[in-house]
Amino acid sequence: MQPFTTLAATACPLPLANVDTDQLIPARFMKRPRSEGYGRFLLHDLRFAEDGSPLAHSPIDRPERAGAQVLVARRNFGSGSSREAAVYALVDAGFRCVLAPSFGDIFSSNAVNNGLLPARLEEDGVEILLSWLQAGGQRLVVDLTECQVRADGLTLPFRIDPVWRVKLLNGWNDLDLTLSHAEAITAFAAADALLRPWAQLPAASGGRP
């Protein structure tokens, strides 16, 4: 995965609470292979009418939000089912960060494993950003090294699980995180072999046991 350190990008306001994973990508689109890309299905039923025509009030599709990489939403973002496709849809649509007061737990874990930062801001901070964006603000800076969002003279702190932060900063998956402790694991194994030789597996050999 691409490491996430500091991102300066266009942000898109989504002034809704309780946006669940079924809204992020309706289940009927999940029959398609990921290789086709899920970005066009992101928030489909909030963006398009039943006949497929775009809805005028969709903030994601406004020209000034083209290429947005940061989504700002209200509390309980990504609640509902555990579908990882909800994260795929965001990532495939170009988003690298979602700012919200709270997230669904499984959504957050899936997000980190796909390089998407779920940054938790206080509710008043989110409302400040939403107001700024709706008044015409566009670009902000998300700084994971300092756990800050900066926009037009504002500096707002955000929170993220420390282990998830390490994974995102380094572009690591769970295996990479484990391998980062390789020396400690090797040292423990060697010490344990001396302490409990009877518990060790026999060395591999070419013959039968």
C-alpha positions in Angstrom: 0.0 0.0 0.0 1.0 3.6 -0.5 2.2 5.2 2.8 0.0 7.9 4.1 1.9 10.8 5.7 0.5 14.2 4.6 -2.2 14.7 2.1 -3.1 18.1 0.6 -6.3 17.6 -1.4 -9.7 18.8 -2.4 -12.3 17.8 0.2 -16.0 17.0 -0.3 -18.7 17.6 2.3 -21.3 14.9 3.1 -23.4 16.5 5.8 -25.1 13.2 6.8 -25.0 11.0 9.9 -25.3 7.2 10.0 -24.1 6.6 6.4 -24.0 2.8 6.4 -22.2 0.4 4.2 -25.3 -0.4 2.2 -25.5 3.3 1.3 -21.8 3.4 0.5 -22.3 0.6 -2.0 -25.7 -1.1 -2.5 -25.6 -4.9 -2.4 -26.8 -5.3 -6.0 -23.5 -3.9 -7.3 -21.3 -6.3 -5.4 -21.9 -9.1 -7.9 -19.5 -7.4 -10.2 -15.7 -8.2 -10.0 -13.5 -5.7 -8.2 -11.4 -5.5 -11.3 -14.2 -3.4 -12.9 -13.8 -0.8 -10.2 -16.5 0.1 -7.6 -16.0 3.9 -7.6 -18.9 4.6 -9.9 -21.3 2.9 -7.4 -20.2 4.9 -4.4 -23.3 6.3 -2.7 -25.2 5.4 -5.8 -28.7 5.8 -4.5 -27.9 9.2 -3.0 -26.4 10.3 -6.3 -28.7 8.9 -9.0 -32.5 8.6 -9.6 -34.1 5.3 -10.4 -33.7 6.0 -14.1 -30.0 6.5 -13.6 -30.0 10.3 -14.1 -27.8 12.2 -11.7 -29.4 14.1 -8.8 -28.6 17.7 -8.7 -28.0 17.9 -5.0 -25.2 15.3 -4.8 -22.1 17.0 -3.4 -19.7 14.4 -4.7 -20.6 15.2 -8.3 -20.3 18.9 -8.1 -17.6 20.3 -10.5 -15.7 22.0 -7.7 -15.3 18.6 -5.9 -13.8 16.8 -8.9 -10.8 14.7 -7.8 -11.7 15.0 -4.1 -9.6 12.7 -1.9 -11.1 13.7 1.5 -14.7 13.1 2.5 -16.1 15.0 5.6 -19.2 13.4 7.1 -21.1 13.3 10.4 -21.1 10.6 13.1 -21.4 6.8 12.7 -19.9 6.7 9.2 -19.6 3.1 7.8 -22.0 1.5 10.2 -24.1 -1.6 9.2 -22.8 -4.7 7.5 -19.2 -5.7 7.4 -18.9 -5.5 3.6 -15.3 -4.5 2.6 -16.7 -3.4 -0.7 -17.8 -0.2 1.0 -14.2 0.7 1.4 -13.4 -0.5 -2.1 -16.0 2.0 -3.5 -14.4 4.9 -1.6 -10.8 4.0 -2.6 -11.8 3.3 -6.2 -13.5 6.7 -6.3 -10.2 8.3 -5.3 -10.7 8.9 -1.6 -7.8 8.5 0.8 -9.3 9.9 4.0 -12.7 10.1 5.7 -13.1 12.7 8.5 -16.0 12.0 10.9 -16.7 12.0 14.6 -17.1 8.2 14.7 -17.0 5.1 12.5 -18.3 1.6 12.3 -15.6 -0.6 13.9 -15.3 -3.1 11.1 -15.4 -0.4 8.5 -12.5 1.3 10.2 -10.4 -1.9 10.2 -11.2 -2.5 6.5 -10.4 1.1 5.7 -6.9 0.9 7.2 -6.2 -2.4 5.5 -6.9 -0.7 2.2 -4.9 2.5 2.8 -7.9 4.6 3.7 -7.5 6.9 6.8 -10.6 6.9 9.1 -9.8 10.1 11.1 -12.0 10.9 14.1 -12.6 14.6 14.7 -14.8 16.0 17.5 -18.3 16.8 16.3 -17.8 20.6 16.6 -14.7 20.3 14.4 -16.6 18.4 11.8 -19.3 21.0 11.8 -16.7 23.7 11.3 -15.2 21.9 8.3 -18.6 21.2 6.8 -19.6 24.9 7.1 -16.3 26.0 5.6 -16.7 23.5 2.7 -20.3 24.4 2.0 -19.3 28.1 2.0 -16.9 27.4 -0.9 -13.8 26.0 0.8 -12.0 23.3 -1.1 -8.5 22.2 -0.2 -7.3 21.1 3.2 -4.3 19.2 4.6 -4.6 16.0 6.5 -1.3 15.4 8.4 -1.1 11.9 9.9 2.4 12.6 11.3 0.9 15.3 13.6 -2.7 13.9 13.6 -4.0 17.3 12.4 -6.3 18.7 9.8 -5.4 22.2 8.5 -7.6 24.4 6.4 -7.7 28.2 5.8 -5.9 29.0 9.1 -7.8 26.3 11.1 -5.9 23.5 12.8 -8.1 20.6 14.1 -6.7 17.5 15.9 -8.0 14.1 15.1 -7.6 10.6 16.6 -6.8 7.2 15.3 -5.8 3.9 16.9 -1.9 4.0 17.3 -1.4 0.7 15.6 -3.5 1.7 12.6 -1.5 4.9 12.5 1.7 3.0 12.2 0.3 0.8 9.5 -0.9 3.7 7.4 2.3 5.8 7.9 4.4 2.9 6.6 1.9 1.5 4.0 1.9 -1.8 5.9 -0.6 -4.6 6.0 -1.0 -7.0 9.0 1.8 -9.2 7.8 4.2 -6.3 7.3 3.3 -5.2 10.9 4.2 -8.6 12.2 7.5 -8.7 10.3 8.5 -5.3 11.8 8.9 -7.3 15.0 11.0 -10.0 13.4 14.1 -9.5 15.6 12.0 -9.6 18.8 10.2 -12.7 17.6 13.5 -14.5 16.7 15.0 -13.6 20.1 11.9 -14.9 21.9 12.0 -18.1 20.0 15.7 -18.7 20.8 15.2 -18.0 24.5 12.1 -20.3 24.6 14.0 -23.1 22.9 16.6 -23.0 25.7 13.9 -22.7 28.4 11.6 -25.4 27.0 13.6 -27.7 24.7 11.0 -30.4 25.2 8.4 -28.1 23.6 10.2 -27.6 20.3 9.4 -29.3 17.0 12.1 -31.7 15.8 14.4 -30.3 13.1 13.3 -31.2 9.6 15.2 -34.1 8.0 15.1 -35.9 4.7 14.2 -39.3 6.3 11.1 -40.6 7.9 10.5 -39.9 11.7 
